Amino acid sequence: MSWLFYACANRRLWSGQRYDHHPPVYRFRAMLILYQRDDCKLCDEAVALLAAVRVPEFESVWIDDDAQLEARYGERVPVLRDEASGRELDWPFDTETLRAFAGA
């Protein structure tokens, strides 16, 4: 039996240290939130634009069933919010504005 097979079979690191569990998985909350509505053509365009610009991670939040979000964002959707800074970017936005906002 080769050393490589032995190392893999026993889940050993190259250093020979025993590795009995999976490494921890760190889940980070998305820093950008896209507030949107169901069946919203402009919201679909905003998602496509986020994909085109390759914004790393963002979370979609639908405001339809939340009275507080409805009062806050109402007709402004889609709205992109940076949770870290509190900044918000209202629609319409283009690729250049989105890149500057998201730092992508």
N, C-alpha and C positions, 0 to 999 in steps of 0.2 A: 504494500500500500504506500503510495507516495505521500510525502509530507504535506503537499497541498491538499490532497483529499482528506488527510487526517485533520488538518487545520479547519477545513470547511465543515467536515462532519462534526467536529466538536465545537464549532462556532468560536474558534480562537482568533484573537487578533494577531497581527504580525508579530507583536511583542511577546506573544505567548500567554497573554492575560486572558483569563476566562471571561466570556461574555455571555451571561445567562439570560439577559432580557433585551427587549427591543430598546433602542435609544428613545429618550423622551421626545414626544411630539409637542412642539410649541405651537399653539394656535394664537395668532394675533388677530385682534379685532381690526377690521378694515378701517383705515383712516378716512376714507372717502365714502360718503353715503349719497346715493341718488334717490331723492324723493320723487315718486311717480304715481301715476294712476293706472288702473287696469284699462285695457283697450284705449290707450293714448298714443296716437300716431307720433306726436312730438317726443314722447318718452321713448318710443322705439327708435327714433332718429338719434336721440341722445345716447342710448345704449350702443348703437352702431358707431357713433362718433367716438365713444370711449374705447371701443374695440379697435377702431382705426388708429387712434393715437397710442394704443397699447398702454392704457392706464393700468398699473399693476393690479391692485386689488381694490374693489369697491363693493359696497353692500347696497342692494336695492331694498327700499322700504316703500310699501304702498300705503298711501294716505287715505284710501277710500273708507275704511272702517274705523278710523281713529278721529274722534271729534277734535282733539287738540291739534293734531297734524293738519287736519282739514282747515281749521281756523287759521293756522300759521301759514300754510303754503297755498291753500285754495287754488286759485287760478294761475299761480306762479309756476306750477310744475311743468316740466321737470326742473328740479333744483339740485345742484351738486353742492354738498357741504363737506368742508374739511373739519373733521372732529377735533383735530389737534389745535387748530387756530381759531375755529369758530367762523371762518370765512364762508360765504355762500356765493355760488355762481348761478344766476338765473338764466333760463333759456330766453333768447337764443344765444348760443355760443358756438364759436367755430374752432377749428383745430389749433390755431395759434393761441387763442385765449385759453383753451382747455389745457394745452401743454404748459403754458405759463402758470396756470392755476394749480395743476396737479404736479408740476415739476417733472413731467414725463419727457 
